[in-house]
Amino acid sequence: MSAASSAGSTSLKRITLMGLLVTFGIVFGDIGTSPLYVMKAIVRANPSLTPDYILGAVSCIFWTLTIQTSVKYVLIALRADNHGEGGILALYSLIKRSSRKWIYGIAAVGAATLVADGVITPAVTVTSAVEGLRSLSPDIPVIPIVLTVIALIFVIQGLGTNKIGKWFGPVMLLWFLSLGVFGTVNIASYPAILKSFNPYYAYMLLTHYPEWFLILGAVFLCTTGAEALYSDLGHCGRKNISVAWLMVKIMLMLNYLGQGAWIIANQQAATSGNVNPFYAIVPEFLLPFEIILATMAAIIASQALISGSFTIFSEAINLRFWPRLRIKYPSVLKGQLFIPAINIFLFLGCVVTVLLFKSSDNMEAAYGLAITITMLMTTFLLTIYLLHKGIPKWIALLFLIIFTAIEGTFFAANLFKFMHGGWYTIIIAGVLATVIFVWYNGERVRESFKEFNRISSCVDIITDIGRDNTIAKYASNLVFISHAEHPGHVESKIIYSIVNKSPKRADHYWFMRIVPDNAPETLEYRVDAIYNGSIYCISVKLGYRVQPKLTVYLRQIVENLVAAGQLDPRSCYESLRKRDIPGEFHFVVIRRLFSPSSVCTGKVRFLMKTHGFIARHTMSDVDAFGLDVCNLAVENVPLILNNGPQRRITLAEDA
């Protein structure tokens, strides 16, 4: 790891003013813009707007933020970090080795629903903010402005969250201060709103209103950003997030209290027309300023989900949940990454959402259902994590019961949104989950049919081929990418390529084995064996945030071996050797293609064909491993699955 990267990682472990400022800009955008639409949704759920109803609704908001966000995510989930990284897949990485294989399904569903929620979050947040312009002029065209802002959001993603955070941090700090100030001023219009801190009013709301399911669906929107908060752990660190959350929660509650007080004091105005209580509590002369600030905050809220989605896909690739994608690192700091393909996917999804639903009211009806599933999946995985950490079973069980009950209730409440738009995010999540299940299980099937040889048992024949002058020389250095799980082993297909397919004579043979590491920043290698000075077995350990540039890494490994006196880099061609010209390196990638002659069930055949289709339309191994295409060959070999007896052809009797 570079010094700059190390410094960036270290800065996340301590609380600093700059760290807190960046945290405001990166982590709390989603949950911090919920006041734009939560109280508006609560008003629509029950337009009677009696004082007890509003007191109960604000009480539900306070206790939801306290139990769901503060306790579950800030106090518990943020401690379940994988070398500083957070999110549902980082959590799965911590428990996968000691858990049952089916646990991957929980992580897959949770990740898919979180990404699906990320498609609608920018749309609903930006639309809610821009719709404030209608308070100034009802004829302002909102949709074109929204689409322009969303396009801007996705264009700036390539700058990296570090640069974005430095610019957005001050904006979000100003946003939270405005929430607190405008909320505090309006509390005076109905001071009794402070009674909503008493959980009794939340209890009364849930037991005395037949529409309580619709109300809970609206209340839940106040905590939808909690899962993204956990996913962004690697960007800012637990301590900075925990401290910043104290201020964020205070400002949020002051604003909710102010909106609630205004609604009770102005019931007729609150129910007439399309009034948003958020903008109603802002003094008229400051309204243009607050609309601009809200739009900027919406941009930041969208960025929080987008950067969290990048993290999820990066982890999914490492876990073999998803085919490889091109990942860029805009800065040297820990946690900074950008995935162009996902950026385009989310952008198109947001555009479709805006054009399909057209207003924030319609989007709110679709919002929240998918994320409740993510939260339930996180609860299940956190329970397993607590057990693995040695927490007493009764405490882990109590955690499971409490949060399953809370989130299960929210899920049931949000099911009422399914026909009003919830189907949209569920379809997106279903497609993503299907790809994950196909890819993960396809990779498992492919792995189960791989055959391996001990390199030590093949040394003699490989060495003889290298010395056989009757075979035309293929390359000075021949490099194979090996997927063997254990050092000292190599796929039988690689040996077949060297010996049988077309004997490949070389001066040196290199078997490079890639070892994924759960730690995000690992970049290490080791020499597993050197045979007769001509066969080199190398293991390269890569963290899931490290770009696999194998051509570059091999060059560095060769330099180290030369310095240690373990390799003569000069070409074995006499005319080149006497001039100390180094030998060239030629890479060979073995690509196994599912064979139609396989004997397997229809389910497995469909799985492998779908897996192959996805593989053909995603990043190749050549691009994924950063190989130099100038000296590279790709060999296709059949992958034949034989799960049953196979008929043999017989000699005809009249032959």
C-alpha positions as CSV (number, residue, x, y, z in Angstrom):
1,M,0.0,0.0,0.0
2,S,1.3,3.5,-0.8
3,A,2.1,6.0,1.8
4,A,-0.7,8.2,0.7
5,S,-3.2,5.4,0.9
6,S,-1.9,4.4,4.4
7,A,-2.2,8.0,5.5
8,G,-5.8,8.1,4.2
9,S,-6.6,4.9,6.0
10,T,-5.1,6.1,9.3
11,S,-7.1,9.3,9.1
12,L,-10.3,7.3,9.2
13,K,-9.4,5.8,12.6
14,R,-9.5,9.2,14.4
15,I,-12.0,12.0,14.7
16,T,-10.9,15.1,12.8
17,L,-12.7,18.3,11.7
18,M,-11.9,17.5,8.1
19,G,-13.1,13.9,8.6
20,L,-16.4,15.0,10.1
21,L,-16.9,17.5,7.3
22,V,-16.2,14.9,4.6
23,T,-18.6,12.5,6.5
24,F,-21.4,15.1,6.3
25,G,-20.8,15.3,2.5
26,I,-20.6,11.5,1.8
27,V,-22.5,9.5,4.4
28,F,-25.6,11.5,5.5
29,G,-27.0,12.8,2.3
30,D,-29.7,10.2,1.9
31,I,-31.0,10.1,5.5
32,G,-30.4,13.9,5.8
33,T,-32.8,14.8,3.0
34,S,-35.7,12.7,4.3
35,P,-37.5,15.7,5.8
36,L,-38.2,16.8,2.3
37,Y,-40.9,14.1,1.9
38,V,-41.5,12.2,5.1
39,M,-44.1,14.6,6.7
40,K,-45.7,15.2,3.4
41,A,-46.2,11.4,3.0
42,I,-47.6,11.2,6.6
43,V,-50.1,14.0,5.8
44,R,-51.3,12.1,2.7
45,A,-51.7,8.9,4.7
46,N,-54.4,10.4,7.0
47,P,-55.5,14.0,6.1
48,S,-57.5,14.4,9.3
49,L,-54.4,15.7,11.0
50,T,-55.5,15.7,14.6
51,P,-52.9,16.8,17.2
52,D,-52.7,13.2,18.5
53,Y,-52.1,11.9,15.0
54,I,-49.2,14.3,14.3
55,L,-47.8,13.7,17.8
56,G,-47.9,10.0,17.2
57,A,-46.4,10.3,13.8
58,V,-43.5,12.4,15.0
59,S,-43.0,10.1,18.0
60,C,-42.8,7.1,15.6
61,I,-40.1,9.0,13.6
62,F,-38.1,9.7,16.7
63,W,-38.1,6.2,18.0
64,T,-37.5,4.7,14.5
65,L,-34.4,6.9,14.1
66,T,-33.3,5.9,17.7
67,I,-33.9,2.2,17.5
68,Q,-33.3,1.5,13.8
69,T,-30.6,3.9,12.9
70,S,-28.8,4.8,16.2
71,V,-28.9,1.4,17.9
72,K,-28.8,-1.1,15.0
73,Y,-26.6,0.7,12.5
74,V,-24.5,3.2,14.4
75,L,-23.9,1.3,17.6
76,I,-23.9,-2.3,16.3
77,A,-23.5,-2.6,12.5
78,L,-20.7,-0.1,12.2
79,R,-18.6,-2.3,14.5
80,A,-19.1,-5.3,12.1
81,D,-16.5,-4.0,9.7
82,N,-14.3,-6.0,7.3
83,H,-10.9,-4.3,7.6
84,G,-12.7,-0.9,7.8
85,E,-15.2,-1.7,5.0
86,G,-19.0,-1.8,5.7
87,G,-22.2,-2.9,4.0
88,I,-24.1,-6.1,3.7
89,L,-21.5,-7.9,1.5
90,A,-18.6,-6.9,3.8
91,L,-20.7,-8.4,6.6
92,Y,-21.2,-11.6,4.7
93,S,-17.4,-11.8,4.0
94,L,-16.9,-11.9,7.8
95,I,-19.1,-15.0,8.3
96,K,-19.1,-16.9,5.1
97,R,-16.3,-19.3,6.0
98,S,-18.0,-20.5,9.2
99,S,-21.6,-20.4,8.0
100,R,-23.8,-22.7,5.9
101,K,-23.5,-22.3,2.2
102,W,-27.1,-21.0,1.8
103,I,-26.2,-17.9,3.8
104,Y,-25.0,-16.4,0.5
105,G,-28.7,-16.2,-0.6
106,I,-29.4,-13.8,2.3
107,A,-26.5,-11.5,1.3
108,A,-27.5,-11.7,-2.4
109,V,-31.1,-10.7,-1.8
110,G,-30.0,-7.9,0.5
111,A,-27.4,-6.5,-1.9
112,A,-29.9,-6.6,-4.8
113,T,-32.6,-4.8,-3.0
114,L,-30.2,-2.1,-1.7
115,V,-29.0,-1.4,-5.3
116,A,-32.7,-1.3,-6.5
117,D,-33.4,1.2,-3.8
118,G,-30.4,3.2,-5.1
119,V,-32.1,3.5,-8.4
120,I,-35.1,5.4,-7.0
121,T,-33.4,7.4,-4.2
122,P,-31.8,10.0,-6.5
123,A,-35.1,10.4,-8.4
124,V,-37.4,10.9,-5.4
125,T,-34.9,13.1,-3.5
126,V,-34.1,15.5,-6.4
127,T,-37.7,15.7,-7.5
128,S,-38.9,16.5,-4.0
129,A,-36.3,19.3,-3.8
130,V,-37.0,20.8,-7.2
131,E,-40.8,20.7,-6.7
132,G,-40.2,23.4,-4.2
133,L,-39.9,25.8,-7.2
134,R,-43.7,25.4,-7.6
135,S,-44.0,27.4,-4.4
136,L,-42.6,30.3,-6.3
137,S,-44.3,29.6,-9.7
138,P,-46.8,26.8,-10.3
139,D,-45.9,26.7,-14.0
140,I,-42.2,25.9,-13.7
141,P,-41.3,22.7,-15.7
142,V,-40.0,20.4,-13.0
143,I,-39.2,17.3,-15.0
144,P,-36.6,18.8,-17.3
145,I,-34.9,20.5,-14.4
146,V,-34.9,17.2,-12.4
147,L,-33.4,15.3,-15.4
148,T,-30.7,17.9,-15.8
149,V,-29.7,17.7,-12.1
150,I,-29.6,13.9,-12.2
151,A,-27.4,14.0,-15.3
152,L,-25.0,16.3,-13.4
153,I,-25.0,14.0,-10.4
154,F,-23.8,11.1,-12.4
155,V,-21.3,13.1,-14.4
156,I,-19.4,14.2,-11.3
157,Q,-19.1,10.7,-9.9
158,G,-15.8,10.1,-11.7
159,L,-14.2,12.8,-9.6
160,G,-14.2,10.5,-6.6
161,T,-15.9,10.8,-3.2
162,N,-12.8,12.5,-1.6
163,K,-13.0,15.5,-3.9
164,I,-16.8,15.5,-3.8
165,G,-16.8,15.2,0.0
166,K,-14.6,18.2,0.4
167,W,-16.9,20.3,-1.6
168,F,-20.2,18.8,-0.4
169,G,-19.2,18.7,3.3
170,P,-19.7,22.4,3.9
171,V,-23.0,22.4,1.9
172,M,-24.4,19.5,4.0
173,L,-23.3,21.2,7.2
174,L,-25.2,24.3,6.1
175,W,-28.2,22.1,5.2
176,F,-28.3,20.4,8.6
177,L,-28.1,23.8,10.3
178,S,-30.9,25.1,8.2
179,L,-33.0,22.1,9.2
180,G,-32.4,22.8,12.8
181,V,-33.0,26.5,12.7
182,F,-36.2,26.5,10.7
183,G,-37.5,23.6,12.7
184,T,-36.7,25.3,16.1
185,V,-38.4,28.5,15.0
186,N,-41.6,26.7,14.1
187,I,-41.8,24.6,17.3
188,A,-43.0,27.8,19.0
189,S,-46.3,27.6,17.0
190,Y,-47.3,24.5,18.9
191,P,-44.8,23.8,21.8
192,A,-46.8,20.7,22.9
193,I,-45.2,18.9,19.9
194,L,-42.3,18.2,22.3
195,K,-44.6,15.6,24.0
196,S,-43.9,13.4,20.9
197,F,-40.7,12.2,22.6
198,N,-43.0,10.1,24.8
199,P,-43.4,6.7,23.2
200,Y,-46.9,6.6,24.5
201,Y,-48.0,8.7,21.5
202,A,-46.4,6.3,19.0
203,Y,-48.2,3.4,20.8
204,M,-51.6,5.3,20.6
205,L,-51.1,6.0,16.9
206,L,-50.4,2.3,16.1
207,T,-53.4,1.0,18.2
208,H,-56.1,3.6,17.5
209,Y,-55.7,4.4,13.8
210,P,-57.0,1.8,11.3
211,E,-54.6,3.3,8.6
212,W,-51.5,2.6,10.8
213,F,-50.0,0.4,8.0
214,L,-50.1,3.3,5.6
215,I,-48.7,5.6,8.3
216,L,-45.8,3.3,9.1
217,G,-45.0,3.1,5.4
218,A,-44.6,6.9,5.4
219,V,-42.7,6.9,8.7
220,F,-40.2,4.3,7.5
221,L,-38.9,6.8,4.9
222,C,-37.1,8.6,7.7
223,T,-34.6,5.8,8.1
224,T,-34.1,4.6,4.5
225,G,-30.6,6.0,4.4
226,A,-29.4,3.9,7.3
227,E,-28.3,1.0,5.2
228,A,-26.3,3.3,2.9
229,L,-24.7,4.8,6.0
230,Y,-23.3,1.3,6.8
231,S,-22.2,0.8,3.2
232,D,-20.2,4.0,3.3
233,L,-18.3,3.0,6.4
234,G,-15.1,2.5,4.4
235,H,-15.3,6.1,3.1
236,C,-15.1,7.9,6.5
237,G,-14.7,5.4,9.3
238,R,-16.8,4.4,12.3
239,K,-15.7,7.2,14.7
240,N,-16.4,10.0,12.3
241,I,-19.8,8.6,11.3
242,S,-20.8,8.0,15.0
243,V,-19.9,11.5,16.1
244,A,-21.4,13.2,13.1
245,W,-24.6,11.2,13.6
246,L,-25.3,12.9,16.9
247,M,-25.6,16.3,15.3
248,V,-27.4,15.0,12.3
249,K,-30.1,13.3,14.4
250,I,-30.6,16.4,16.5
251,M,-31.1,18.6,13.4
252,L,-33.4,16.1,11.8
253,M,-35.6,15.8,14.9
254,L,-35.8,19.6,15.3
255,N,-37.0,19.8,11.7
256,Y,-39.6,17.1,12.1
257,L,-40.8,18.7,15.3
258,G,-41.1,22.0,13.5
259,Q,-43.0,20.5,10.6
260,G,-45.3,18.7,13.0
261,A,-46.0,21.9,15.0
262,W,-46.8,23.8,11.8
263,I,-49.2,21.1,10.6
264,I,-51.1,21.1,13.9
265,A,-51.2,25.0,13.9
266,N,-52.2,25.2,10.2
267,Q,-54.4,22.1,9.6
268,Q,-56.5,23.8,6.9
269,A,-53.4,25.0,4.9
270,A,-51.7,21.6,5.4
271,T,-54.5,19.7,3.7
272,S,-55.3,22.2,0.9
273,G,-53.5,21.7,-2.4
274,N,-50.1,20.2,-2.7
275,V,-48.4,21.8,0.2
276,N,-45.1,20.4,1.4
277,P,-44.7,21.1,5.2
278,F,-41.0,21.2,4.7
279,Y,-41.1,24.3,2.5
280,A,-44.1,25.7,4.5
281,I,-42.0,26.3,7.6
282,V,-39.4,28.3,5.7
283,P,-39.8,32.1,5.7
284,E,-41.0,33.3,2.3
285,F,-38.0,35.6,1.7
286,L,-35.6,32.6,2.4
287,L,-37.6,30.1,0.2
288,P,-35.4,30.5,-2.9
289,F,-32.3,30.0,-0.9
290,E,-33.7,26.9,0.8
291,I,-34.9,25.4,-2.5
292,I,-31.4,25.8,-3.9
293,L,-29.9,24.3,-0.8
294,A,-32.3,21.4,-0.8
295,T,-31.4,20.7,-4.5
296,M,-27.7,20.7,-3.6
297,A,-28.5,18.4,-0.6
298,A,-30.4,16.1,-2.9
299,I,-27.4,15.8,-5.2
300,I,-25.4,14.8,-2.2
301,A,-28.0,12.3,-1.0
302,S,-27.9,10.7,-4.5
303,Q,-24.1,10.5,-4.3
304,A,-24.3,8.6,-1.0
305,L,-26.4,5.8,-2.6
306,I,-24.3,5.8,-5.8
307,S,-21.0,5.5,-4.0
308,G,-22.5,2.8,-1.7
309,S,-23.6,0.9,-4.9
310,F,-20.0,1.1,-6.2
311,T,-18.8,-0.5,-2.9
312,I,-21.4,-3.2,-3.2
313,F,-20.5,-4.2,-6.7
314,S,-16.8,-4.1,-5.9
315,E,-17.4,-6.5,-3.0
316,A,-19.7,-8.7,-5.1
317,I,-17.0,-9.2,-7.8
318,N,-14.6,-10.3,-5.1
319,L,-17.1,-12.7,-3.7
320,R,-17.9,-14.1,-7.2
321,F,-21.4,-12.8,-6.9
322,W,-21.0,-10.7,-10.1
323,P,-18.9,-10.8,-13.3
324,R,-15.9,-8.6,-13.3
325,L,-16.4,-4.9,-14.2
326,R,-13.9,-2.2,-14.9
327,I,-13.2,-0.3,-11.7
328,K,-11.4,3.1,-11.5
329,Y,-9.8,4.6,-8.5
330,P,-10.0,8.5,-8.7
331,S,-7.7,9.0,-5.7
332,V,-5.2,7.1,-3.6
333,L,-7.3,7.3,-0.5
334,K,-9.0,4.3,1.0
335,G,-12.6,3.7,-0.1
336,Q,-12.4,5.7,-3.3
337,L,-13.7,3.9,-6.4
338,F,-15.8,4.4,-9.5
339,I,-17.4,1.8,-11.7
340,P,-18.5,3.3,-15.0
341,A,-20.9,0.5,-16.0
342,I,-22.8,0.8,-12.7
343,N,-22.8,4.6,-13.0
344,I,-24.5,4.3,-16.4
345,F,-27.0,1.6,-15.1
346,L,-28.0,3.8,-12.2
347,F,-28.3,6.9,-14.4
348,L,-30.6,5.2,-16.8
349,G,-32.6,3.7,-14.0
350,C,-33.1,7.2,-12.4
351,V,-34.2,8.7,-15.8
352,V,-36.8,5.9,-16.3
353,T,-38.0,6.4,-12.7
354,V,-38.6,10.2,-13.3
355,L,-40.3,9.7,-16.6
356,L,-42.4,6.8,-15.3
357,F,-43.7,8.3,-12.0
358,K,-43.4,12.1,-12.9
359,S,-44.0,13.4,-9.4
360,S,-42.4,12.8,-6.0
361,D,-45.8,11.8,-4.6
362,N,-45.9,8.8,-7.0
363,M,-42.3,8.0,-6.3
364,E,-42.8,8.0,-2.5
365,A,-45.5,5.3,-3.1
366,A,-42.8,3.1,-4.7
367,Y,-40.1,4.0,-2.2
368,G,-39.1,2.0,0.8
369,L,-40.4,-1.6,0.0
370,A,-37.0,-2.8,-1.4
371,I,-34.9,-1.3,1.5
372,T,-37.0,-3.1,4.2
373,I,-35.9,-6.4,2.6
374,T,-32.3,-5.2,2.8
375,M,-32.6,-4.3,6.4
376,L,-34.2,-7.7,7.3
377,M,-31.3,-9.5,5.5
378,T,-28.8,-7.4,7.4
379,T,-30.5,-8.3,10.7
380,F,-30.1,-12.0,9.9
381,L,-26.4,-11.7,9.0
382,L,-25.7,-9.4,12.0
383,T,-27.3,-12.1,14.3
384,I,-24.9,-14.7,12.8
385,Y,-22.0,-12.3,13.2
386,L,-22.8,-11.7,16.9
387,L,-22.8,-15.4,17.5
388,H,-19.5,-15.8,15.8
389,K,-18.0,-13.0,17.9
390,G,-18.9,-15.0,21.1
391,I,-21.9,-12.8,22.1
392,P,-24.2,-14.9,24.4
393,K,-27.0,-16.6,22.4
394,W,-29.8,-15.0,24.3
395,I,-28.5,-11.5,23.4
396,A,-28.2,-12.4,19.8
397,L,-31.6,-14.0,19.8
398,L,-33.1,-10.9,21.5
399,F,-31.5,-8.7,18.8
400,L,-33.0,-10.9,16.1
401,I,-36.4,-10.9,17.7
402,I,-36.6,-7.1,18.2
403,F,-35.3,-6.0,14.8
404,T,-37.1,-8.7,12.9
405,A,-40.3,-7.6,14.5
406,I,-39.7,-4.0,13.8
407,E,-38.5,-4.5,10.2
408,G,-41.1,-7.2,9.5
409,T,-43.8,-4.7,10.5
410,F,-42.3,-2.1,8.3
411,F,-42.1,-4.6,5.5
412,A,-45.7,-5.6,5.9
413,A,-46.7,-1.9,5.9
414,N,-44.7,-1.2,2.7
415,L,-46.3,-4.1,1.0
416,F,-49.4,-1.8,0.5
417,K,-47.1,0.2,-1.8
418,F,-46.6,-2.7,-4.2
419,M,-49.4,-1.9,-6.6
420,H,-48.7,1.8,-6.3
421,G,-45.1,1.5,-7.6
422,G,-43.3,-0.9,-5.2
423,W,-43.4,-3.4,-8.0
424,Y,-40.8,-1.2,-9.9
425,T,-38.0,-1.6,-7.3
426,I,-38.9,-5.3,-6.7
427,I,-38.5,-6.0,-10.5
428,I,-35.1,-4.3,-10.5
429,A,-34.1,-6.2,-7.4
430,G,-35.3,-9.5,-8.9
431,V,-33.3,-9.0,-12.0
432,L,-30.1,-8.2,-10.0
433,A,-30.7,-11.1,-7.6
434,T,-31.2,-13.5,-10.6
435,V,-27.8,-12.4,-12.1
436,I,-26.2,-12.9,-8.7
437,F,-27.7,-16.4,-8.2
438,V,-26.8,-17.5,-11.8
439,W,-23.3,-16.2,-11.6
440,Y,-22.5,-17.5,-8.1
441,N,-23.9,-21.0,-8.8
442,G,-22.4,-21.1,-12.3
443,E,-19.0,-20.4,-10.8
444,R,-19.5,-23.1,-8.2
445,V,-20.4,-25.6,-10.9
446,R,-17.4,-24.7,-13.0
447,E,-15.1,-25.0,-10.0
448,S,-16.5,-28.4,-9.2
449,F,-15.5,-29.8,-12.6
450,K,-12.0,-28.4,-12.6
451,E,-9.2,-31.0,-12.5
452,F,-5.8,-30.2,-11.1
453,N,-2.3,-31.6,-11.3
454,R,0.6,-31.3,-8.9
455,I,3.2,-29.2,-10.6
456,S,5.9,-31.3,-9.1
457,S,4.5,-34.3,-11.1
458,C,4.8,-32.4,-14.4
459,V,8.2,-30.9,-13.9
460,D,10.1,-33.5,-15.9
461,I,8.0,-33.3,-19.1
462,I,7.8,-29.5,-19.0
463,T,11.6,-29.3,-18.5
464,D,12.1,-31.7,-21.4
465,I,9.9,-29.7,-23.7
466,G,11.8,-26.6,-22.8
467,R,15.1,-28.3,-23.9
468,D,13.7,-30.0,-27.0
469,N,15.2,-28.1,-29.9
470,T,13.0,-30.0,-32.4
471,I,10.1,-28.0,-31.1
472,A,9.8,-24.4,-32.3
473,K,10.3,-22.0,-29.4
474,Y,7.0,-20.4,-28.4
475,A,8.4,-17.7,-26.1
476,S,11.3,-16.9,-23.8
477,N,8.9,-16.6,-20.9
478,L,5.5,-18.3,-21.0
479,V,2.9,-17.1,-18.4
480,F,-0.3,-19.0,-17.5
481,I,-3.0,-17.6,-15.2
482,S,-3.9,-20.3,-12.8
483,H,-7.1,-20.5,-10.7
484,A,-5.9,-23.4,-8.5
485,E,-7.1,-23.1,-4.9
486,H,-3.9,-24.6,-3.5
487,P,-0.3,-23.6,-4.2
488,G,1.7,-26.2,-6.0
489,H,-1.3,-27.2,-8.1
490,V,-2.3,-26.1,-11.6
491,E,-5.3,-26.8,-13.8
492,S,-5.0,-30.0,-16.0
493,K,-6.1,-27.8,-19.0
494,I,-2.9,-25.8,-18.6
495,I,-0.7,-28.9,-18.7
496,Y,-2.7,-30.1,-21.6
497,S,-2.0,-26.8,-23.4
498,I,1.7,-27.1,-22.8
499,V,2.1,-30.8,-23.6
500,N,-0.7,-32.0,-25.9
501,K,-2.6,-29.2,-27.6
502,S,0.5,-27.7,-29.2
503,P,3.7,-28.4,-27.4
504,K,5.0,-25.0,-26.2
505,R,8.7,-24.7,-25.8
506,A,9.9,-21.8,-23.6
507,D,12.9,-20.9,-21.5
508,H,10.9,-20.2,-18.4
509,Y,7.3,-21.2,-17.5
510,W,5.3,-19.1,-15.1
511,F,2.2,-20.2,-13.2
512,M,0.5,-17.1,-11.6
513,R,-2.1,-18.0,-9.1
514,I,-4.6,-15.2,-8.0
515,V,-5.6,-15.3,-4.4
516,P,-8.6,-13.0,-3.5
517,D,-8.3,-11.5,0.0
518,N,-11.1,-10.2,2.2
519,A,-9.0,-7.2,3.2
520,P,-9.6,-4.4,0.7
521,E,-6.1,-3.1,0.2
522,T,-3.9,-6.2,0.2
523,L,-1.3,-6.4,-2.6
524,E,1.3,-9.1,-1.9
525,Y,3.0,-12.0,-3.6
526,R,5.0,-15.1,-2.7
527,V,7.1,-17.5,-4.6
528,D,5.6,-20.9,-3.9
529,A,8.3,-22.9,-5.8
530,I,11.0,-22.8,-8.4
531,Y,11.8,-26.0,-10.3
532,N,15.1,-26.4,-12.2
533,G,15.4,-22.7,-12.6
534,S,12.9,-22.8,-15.3
535,I,9.4,-23.2,-13.7
536,Y,8.2,-20.5,-11.4
537,C,5.0,-20.8,-9.3
538,I,3.8,-17.4,-8.0
539,S,0.8,-16.6,-5.8
540,V,-0.5,-13.0,-6.0
541,K,-2.8,-12.0,-3.1
542,L,-5.2,-9.1,-4.1
543,G,-7.6,-7.2,-1.9
544,Y,-11.0,-6.6,-3.4
545,R,-10.3,-2.9,-3.9
546,V,-7.0,-3.5,-5.7
547,Q,-7.0,-3.5,-9.5
548,P,-5.5,-6.8,-10.9
549,K,-2.8,-5.5,-13.2
550,L,-1.0,-8.7,-13.6
551,T,1.4,-7.6,-16.3
552,V,2.6,-4.8,-14.0
553,Y,2.8,-7.0,-11.0
554,L,4.8,-9.7,-12.8
555,R,7.3,-7.1,-14.0
556,Q,7.8,-6.0,-10.4
557,I,8.1,-9.7,-9.2
558,V,10.7,-10.4,-11.9
559,E,12.7,-7.4,-10.8
560,N,12.7,-8.7,-7.2
561,L,13.8,-12.2,-8.4
562,V,16.6,-10.8,-10.4
563,A,17.8,-8.7,-7.5
564,A,17.7,-11.8,-5.3
565,G,19.8,-13.8,-7.9
566,Q,16.9,-16.3,-8.5
567,L,16.4,-15.4,-12.2
568,D,18.5,-14.5,-15.2
569,P,16.3,-12.1,-17.2
570,R,18.3,-12.2,-20.4
571,S,16.9,-13.7,-23.5
572,C,18.2,-17.2,-24.4
573,Y,18.6,-16.2,-28.0
574,E,22.3,-15.9,-28.4
575,S,22.2,-12.7,-30.5
576,L,20.1,-11.0,-27.8
577,R,21.7,-12.5,-24.8
578,K,25.2,-11.2,-25.5
579,R,23.6,-7.7,-25.6
580,D,21.8,-8.2,-22.3
581,I,18.4,-7.9,-23.9
582,P,15.8,-9.4,-21.6
583,G,13.5,-12.1,-22.8
584,E,9.9,-11.4,-23.8
585,F,6.9,-12.5,-21.8
586,H,3.9,-14.2,-23.5
587,F,0.6,-14.7,-21.7
588,V,-1.8,-17.6,-22.3
589,V,-5.3,-17.5,-20.9
590,I,-7.4,-20.7,-20.9
591,R,-11.1,-20.0,-21.4
592,R,-13.4,-22.9,-20.7
593,L,-16.7,-22.9,-22.6
594,F,-19.6,-25.0,-21.7
595,S,-19.9,-27.9,-24.1
596,P,-23.3,-29.0,-25.6
597,S,-22.1,-32.6,-25.3
598,S,-22.3,-32.3,-21.5
599,V,-24.4,-34.9,-19.6
600,C,-26.3,-32.9,-17.0
601,T,-29.8,-32.0,-15.8
602,G,-31.9,-29.4,-17.6
603,K,-31.5,-27.1,-14.6
604,V,-27.7,-27.2,-14.7
605,R,-27.7,-26.8,-18.5
606,F,-29.9,-23.7,-18.3
607,L,-27.7,-22.4,-15.5
608,M,-24.5,-22.9,-17.5
609,K,-25.9,-21.4,-20.7
610,T,-27.1,-18.4,-18.9
611,H,-23.8,-18.0,-17.1
612,G,-22.0,-18.2,-20.4
613,F,-24.3,-15.6,-21.9
614,I,-23.5,-13.2,-19.1
615,A,-19.8,-14.0,-19.4
616,R,-19.8,-13.2,-23.1
617,H,-21.3,-9.8,-22.5
618,T,-19.2,-8.7,-19.6
619,M,-15.5,-8.1,-19.0
620,S,-13.1,-10.8,-20.3
621,D,-10.3,-12.3,-18.2
622,V,-7.8,-10.4,-20.4
623,D,-9.3,-7.1,-19.4
624,A,-10.0,-8.2,-15.8
625,F,-6.4,-9.2,-15.1
626,G,-4.9,-6.1,-16.8
627,L,-2.9,-8.3,-19.3
628,D,-0.8,-6.8,-22.1
629,V,-2.7,-7.8,-25.3
630,C,0.5,-7.4,-27.4
631,N,1.8,-10.8,-26.3
632,L,-1.2,-12.8,-25.4
633,A,-3.2,-15.8,-26.6
634,V,-6.6,-17.0,-25.6
635,E,-7.2,-20.7,-25.9
636,N,-10.8,-22.0,-25.8
637,V,-11.3,-25.4,-24.2
638,P,-14.5,-27.3,-23.7
639,L,-16.1,-27.6,-20.3
640,I,-17.8,-31.0,-20.3
641,L,-20.1,-31.8,-17.4
642,N,-20.7,-35.5,-16.9
643,N,-23.2,-36.1,-14.1
644,G,-24.4,-39.4,-15.3
645,P,-23.4,-42.5,-17.3
646,Q,-22.4,-41.8,-20.9
647,R,-23.1,-44.2,-23.8
648,R,-20.1,-45.5,-25.8
649,I,-20.3,-46.1,-29.5
650,T,-20.0,-49.8,-30.5
651,L,-18.6,-51.5,-33.5
652,A,-21.2,-52.5,-36.0
653,E,-21.6,-56.3,-36.5
654,D,-21.3,-56.1,-40.3
655,A,-18.2,-53.8,-40.2
